Amino acid sequence: MPSAPADYRRIADELTAKIKSGELPPGTKLPSTAQLADLYDVSPATVYRAVSLLHDRDLVVGHSGRGVYVAEK
């Protein structure tokens, strides 16, 4: 029986879809880790893994002390 994807992968995939569809255009600041954790009902560590995956996909960039933003194309 197939298992559901891990929460961090599901979150990353949902955010990827929003970025690629233009719902989150380049330069848009993502909600904070705490806000995303509340939104998806997961731990901050899970959100951190999801955002790390978005970094690996070159979809977001982090600015120290300012947040994480959708990358320019």
Buried (B, 14 or more C-beta within 10 A) or exposed (E): EEEEEEBBBBBBBEBBEBBEEEEBEEEEEBBEBEEBBEEBEBEEEBBBBBBBBBBEEEBBBBEEEEBBBBBEE
